[in-house]
């Protein structure tokens, strides 16, 4: 009996050791994101255990602006970045210290994400639509940010000079929102998740959606060469994201009508996950679901257009194009 007991204990210890080894063998990754629906597939994959099932131990690191995520990715503070394109990201890519490995959010008609908002005083003085922004003081996170590019596309569309707009870079979304509410700027570009509270409190006026005015490839997944050298990690990470991209698209995006997702037995579980990571009630998340390609594809042509535009503005170094910053072995081109 004693021998049998010893064998049982030994067997139990062996099983525990195997479990420990498996845990230690899990590939680890830190992911830089914003608390926005544009990162919804990442939140879904983490919360539903998809990363864990694939042998990945993923930790999220939250930021308040896109550019710091690119910097953190090159420095090794995070292994993957999932956020909007910025001039800084492109400059890092041009230097070879960052590569785009997949697509994420897009500005697309019918999917509210980033909007143009006016202060109450500016609205009362005639700032009623996005095309009225010429000559106004406009807050955004940073010069060369995705917001800046959106404004540039708007200027091209309506024929006013971007140079006539007074850009006020305030480094974070919260600072831009505060400036708009405090009437120190005439307008701001903000995600609806940030602007909604302002509007509910009567602190800002809605002018229009970027996706309705000028659709474009807003976000991407990217990594530094050191991370890319671990092909098993990158392949598994992108595989899990592809699964979550498809689920998010098929469950939520296909159900949306007039920019709003319904709350039902099918959509609620995913909406609650997005609400959890964006710190918003489900009732607000439903009108804040960013469009993401179901296959995680990247609009490479648009990325090239972004780089050229930013180079013309002097925000991005010249001498490279989209091909130079994209890891072709991983990217699914649209």
Secondary structure, DSSP 8 states (H G I E B T S, - for coil): -HHHHHHHHHHHHHHHHHHHHHHHHSEEEEEEEESSGGGHHHHHHHHTTHHHHTTEEEEEEEESSSHHHHHHHHHTS-SEEEEE--HHHHHHHHTTS-EEEEE-EEE-TT---EEEEE-HHHHHTT--SGGGGTT-EEEESSTTSHHHHHHHHHHHHHT--GGGSEEEE-SSHHHHHHHHHTTSSSEEEEEHHHHHHHHHTT--EEEEEHHHHS-EE-EEEEE-HHHHT-HHHHHHHHHHHHHHHHHHHHHTGGG-BTTB---STTTHHHHHHHHHHHT--HHHHTT---EE-TT--B-HHHHHHHHHHHHHTTSS-SS--HHHHB-TTT--B-
